[in-house]
């Protein structure tokens, strides 16, 4: 199984590179699975928007209220009454605008996970970067937790950087360093987040 292969490969590669502290950490944590989201693509994107620049706890609370609004929504176009509901859920004006741009986008609504998985990384990036409110970090998290891509490393993720600094020095924190762990860099993200004793929330 992929997660077992990743566990064994990352541990072996860490030892080969002389990164014994990392190899020991991976061994102690044990195999980790990538838990992909089962929600539709539009809801997945909205959840990303909701969680931006918020703590895990705040994001979870606001998403729960937002998800209820989405399920009850019967509007076909942006509507002032819907905006009021989003605002009452704790969303900012900017996030409401971003969400309206997603939930009423017929092209996005029509996309299935099956069709999205057929896109190359470049095609997926170009599709999402054109959406207001979705940036490089959001796309990388989406590749991991929606598509289940096993080989993504988000060099701009603050949690990964902080985890790296607990194990190594800042000079080694670069894409070249983590390219050593291809084709299982997404799994390396999971192991690094565990350094912070913070299991990453699936988005």
N, C-alpha and C positions, 0 to 999 in steps of 0.2 A: 504494500500500500504506500501511496505517495508520502504520507506524513512519517512513516517509518524510514523510508529511504532518505528523506530530508534529515531526520534526526541523526541517522548513522553517517551520512555524507558530511554534514556540518561539523559533527564532532571529530570525524577523521581529518577533515581539512584544517580545523583549528589546531589540532595536534601537529599536523605537518608544517604549519606556519609558525609553530612555536608559541601559539596563543593558548597556553595551558589553562589560564584562568577562565577563558571563554569555553574551552572544551569541558572543563569541570562543571561550569554553570549549566551547560547544555545537558550534560550527563545527569546532574542533580534534578533538573526540571523534568526531564523525560520527554517523550514524543508529544508534540502539540499539533492539533488540527487547525486548519483554516476554516472557520465557521462562516459560510457564505449566507447572505441575506436571502430570504425566500419571498420578500415583498416585491411588488411590481416596480418597474424602473422609475416611474414618476415618484412614487412614495419614497423610494430609496434616495433619489436626488433631493427631495424636500427634507428628508431627515438629515442629510449632509448640511444643508443650509441652516436648519434649526440649530445644529450642534456647533456651528462655527463660533469661535471665541467665547465659549461657555465651558464651565466645569462639567464633568461627567454627570453629576447629580442634577444640575440645573437643566442641562440639555435633555436628560431623560424625562424630567417633569414636564417641560414645555413640549417635547415631542409627543408625549402621551395625550396632551390636550389637543395638539395640532392634528394628530392622527384621527381623533374622534371627529373633528371638524371636517377633515377630508372625506371620511366615510359617509358623513351626513350631507355633504355638499351636492346640491342639485342644480347649481348655476352653470351655464354654458360659457359665460364670459366673466371677466373681473367685475366684481360687484361691491358696492360700498358696504352692504350688510355683511358680506363675507369678510371684508377687510376688518370690520369691527370685531368679528369673532376671532380672527387671527390676532388682533391687538389684545383682546381680552385673554388670549392664551399666553401672552407674554412676548410676542414677536415685535421687533422694531419695524418702523416704516420701510426701511431698506430691505429687510428680509421678506416682508410682505410682498413688496414689488418683485423680488426675485422668485418667490414661490408662485405668484400669479403668472409669471413668465414661463413657469414649468408646467403647472397643472392644466393650463389651457392651450398648451402647445400640442397640436394634433400629431405632429411628426414624432414627438417623444412618446406620446400615449400609445402609438402604434407599434413601438419597439418591444420585442420580446427578448428574454434573456438568451434564448437560443440564437436569435439573429445577432445579438450583441457579441456573443462568444465567437462568432465568425469574423468579427472585425480584427484587423491587426492592431497592435498597440498604438501605432501612429494614427490609424483611422479612429480608434476609440478616443484618443486624446483630442483630435480635431473636432469630433462630434461634441464632446463635453466642454472644451475650452470656449466654444462659441456661445455657451449658455451663461447669461449674467449671473454672477454669484458663485460660479464654479471655477476654481483655479487649479494649478498643478497639484497641490497637496490633496485636494478633494478627489482629483482624478486618480491619483495613486492609491488612495484608500479604497476607491470604488473598484479599481482593478483587483485589489486583494480581496475585499470583502463582499463584492457582488459577483464578479466574474470568477474569482478563485484563482487568479494568475499566481503561480508559485514563485515567480522570479521578479518581484518588484521591491526596490529599496528606496524609501523616501528620505533622501538626504536632508530635506528641509523640515522633517518632523522633529520638533523640539524634544519629545520624549526619547526618541532614538539617540539624539545627540547627547542628552543627559545620561542615558544608560551607558553609552560609549565612554563618556568621561569618567564614569565610575570604574571602568575596566582599563582604559588606555588614556593616552594623552590626546590633546586637541589636534595636534599635527597629523595624526593618523586618521582623523575623521574626514573621509572623502570617499567619493564614489569608487575610486580605484581600489581602495582597501576592501570594500564590500563586494567588488566585482569578483573577488576570489571565491565568493560563496555562491556564485551562479551555478546551476539553475534553481537554487532554493533560497533566494534572498528574501522572499516574503516570509518564509519560516524563520529566517534569521531575525526579521523584525519582531516576530512573536517572542522569540527567546530574549531579545534585548528589552522589550517592554516588560518582561518578567523580572529583569534586573531591578526595575523600579517597584517591583511587587504590585504592579498595577495591570491587571489583565485587561487588555484593550477591548473596548466595547465594539461589538460588531455594528457596522453602519449600513 
